[in-house]
Amino acid sequence: MSDSNTDEPAPSSYQHSTDHSRAGSNVVGWLYILLTMVGATAGFLTGTFVDELSQPKFLFVVPFPATPVGFAAYGGLTVGLVIGIPLALVIYVSEYAEVTEWSRY
């Protein structure tokens, strides 16, 4: 006698394709890196071409030198943090929602 609960594949509507979600995650990851680099580049260019700048303070606490490298670090960290925190929250929520959605089946 065969059991009806054997290792039969799930119907296609229940299968989760990881190929598309990985490709999307890679695009988002590369976009995050690119935007952080743009922020660092903008900071470097600001420090290079703008005169008489005062020290930037990361998170209003950590002072950076008023040099091109200091502004590059400030720009990269600021953009990385401002984009990174919401991105991390979206990743966390999407993983949690995925687990709860698929656990119903």
Secondary structure, DSSP 4 states (H G I P E B T S, - for coil): ---TTSSPPPPTTT---HHHHHHHHHHHHHHHHHHHHHHHHHHHHHHHH--SPPPPEETTTEE--SSHHHHHHHHHHHHHHHHHHHHHHHHHHHHHHHHHHHHT-
